[in-house]
């Protein structure tokens, strides 16, 4: 990892932790695995003030481009669970890919997929949206 551990802005960390806790009741094995991965990431991550977050860190509402070793490239936006729109490439932070990239930086490598079907991806580019301004709003379960 480029910065030694995952990096989260403090208020965003709290929102993601809430999304994870509200989704813990789901029985689906693959989803439970994602939540376990997200939990491990949150436990070991750095929590920084907004001003101290490096610009290449993937955050909520970031648009991310990843590339696989086979040359396949994917671009998506990371969003809260209720804002998912698969046809518009908006994926949830509590999805397998979302949990794998949140808090990481350009150049970081991730493993993505189910056991036996894992693929290695490199984070190529991170773009930030004006929607990031909205994430400072107080945590609200209606947003989940």
C-alpha positions as CSV (number, residue, x, y, z in Angstrom):
1,X,0.0,0.0,0.0
2,X,1.3,3.4,-1.0
3,X,0.7,5.0,2.4
4,X,1.3,1.9,4.6
5,X,-2.3,1.4,5.5
6,X,-5.7,2.5,4.3
7,X,-6.6,6.2,4.7
8,X,-10.0,7.6,5.7
9,X,-11.3,11.1,6.4
10,X,-12.7,10.9,10.0
11,X,-16.4,11.7,9.2
12,X,-16.3,9.4,6.2
13,X,-14.9,6.6,8.3
14,X,-17.9,6.9,10.6
15,X,-20.4,6.7,7.7
16,X,-18.7,3.7,6.2
17,X,-18.6,2.0,9.6
18,X,-22.3,2.6,9.9
19,X,-23.0,1.1,6.5
20,X,-21.0,-1.9,7.4
21,X,-22.8,-2.4,10.8
22,X,-26.3,-1.9,9.2
23,X,-25.5,-4.6,6.6
24,X,-24.1,-7.2,9.1
25,X,-27.5,-9.0,9.2
26,X,-27.3,-10.2,5.6
27,X,-26.9,-13.9,5.5
28,X,-25.3,-14.2,2.0
29,X,-21.8,-15.8,2.3
30,X,-20.2,-13.6,-0.3
31,X,-21.6,-10.4,1.2
32,X,-20.5,-11.5,4.7
33,X,-17.0,-12.0,3.4
34,X,-17.1,-8.5,2.0
35,X,-18.2,-7.1,5.4
36,X,-15.4,-9.0,7.2
37,X,-12.9,-7.5,4.7
38,X,-14.3,-4.0,5.2
39,X,-14.2,-4.5,9.0
40,X,-10.5,-5.6,8.9
41,X,-9.7,-2.5,6.8
42,X,-11.5,-0.1,9.1
43,X,-9.7,-1.5,12.2
44,X,-6.2,-0.9,10.8
45,X,-6.8,2.3,8.8
46,X,-5.5,5.8,9.4
47,X,-8.2,8.4,10.2
48,X,-7.2,11.9,9.1
49,X,-8.7,15.3,9.0
50,X,-10.1,16.4,5.6
51,X,-7.1,18.7,5.0
52,X,-4.6,15.9,5.5
53,X,-6.1,13.4,3.1
54,X,-3.8,12.8,0.1
55,X,-5.6,13.7,-3.2
56,X,-5.1,10.2,-4.7
57,X,-7.0,8.4,-1.9
58,X,-10.3,6.7,-2.9
59,X,-13.2,8.1,-1.0
60,X,-17.0,8.1,-1.2
61,X,-18.1,9.6,-4.5
62,X,-14.6,9.1,-6.1
63,X,-14.5,7.8,-9.6
64,X,-12.0,5.0,-9.9
65,X,-10.3,3.4,-12.8
66,X,-8.7,-0.1,-12.2
67,X,-6.8,-2.2,-14.7
68,X,-6.2,-6.0,-14.7
69,X,-3.1,-7.8,-15.8
70,X,-5.0,-9.0,-18.9
71,X,-5.5,-5.4,-19.9
72,X,-9.1,-5.2,-18.9
73,X,-10.0,-1.8,-17.5
74,X,-13.0,-0.8,-15.4
75,X,-14.2,2.7,-14.4
76,X,-16.8,3.1,-11.6
77,X,-18.0,5.6,-8.9
78,X,-18.0,4.5,-5.3
79,X,-21.3,5.5,-3.6
80,X,-23.3,4.8,-0.4
81,X,-25.5,1.6,-0.6
82,X,-28.8,3.5,-1.4
83,X,-27.1,5.3,-4.3
84,X,-26.1,2.2,-6.3
85,X,-26.9,2.4,-10.1
86,X,-25.2,-0.5,-11.8
87,X,-26.1,0.7,-15.3
88,X,-24.3,4.0,-14.5
89,X,-21.3,2.2,-12.9
90,X,-22.1,3.4,-9.4
91,X,-21.1,0.7,-6.9
92,X,-21.6,0.5,-3.2
93,X,-18.8,0.9,-0.7
94,X,-20.1,-2.4,0.9
95,X,-19.8,-4.3,-2.3
96,X,-16.8,-6.6,-2.9
97,X,-15.1,-4.2,-5.3
98,X,-16.0,-1.1,-3.2
99,X,-14.7,-2.6,0.1
100,X,-11.5,-3.6,-1.8
101,X,-10.7,-0.1,-3.0
102,X,-12.0,2.3,-0.4
103,X,-9.1,4.1,1.4
104,X,-6.5,3.0,-1.1
105,X,-4.5,5.1,-3.5
106,X,-3.4,5.3,-7.1
107,X,-0.8,2.5,-7.8
108,X,-2.1,0.2,-5.1
109,X,-2.8,-3.4,-6.1
110,X,-6.0,-5.3,-4.9
111,X,-7.3,-8.8,-5.2
112,X,-10.9,-8.9,-6.2
113,X,-13.5,-11.6,-6.6
114,X,-14.7,-14.8,-4.9
115,X,-12.2,-17.4,-3.7
116,X,-11.1,-19.5,-6.7
117,X,-12.0,-16.6,-9.0
118,X,-9.7,-13.9,-7.7
119,X,-8.2,-11.3,-10.1
120,X,-5.4,-8.8,-9.5
121,X,-6.2,-5.2,-10.3
122,X,-4.1,-2.0,-10.1
123,X,-5.7,1.4,-9.2
124,X,-4.9,3.5,-12.3
125,X,-6.7,6.8,-11.6
126,X,-8.9,8.5,-9.0
127,X,-11.1,11.4,-9.7
128,X,-13.1,13.3,-7.1
129,X,-16.7,14.5,-7.4
130,X,-18.3,17.6,-6.1
131,X,-20.6,15.2,-4.2
132,X,-17.8,14.6,-1.8
133,X,-18.9,17.9,-0.2
134,X,-22.1,16.2,0.8
135,X,-20.5,13.5,2.8
136,X,-19.7,15.9,5.7
137,X,-23.5,15.8,6.5
138,X,-24.4,14.1,9.8
139,X,-24.8,10.4,9.6
140,X,-28.3,9.5,8.7
141,X,-29.7,5.9,8.4
142,X,-32.1,7.0,5.6
143,X,-29.0,7.4,3.4
144,X,-28.0,3.7,4.0
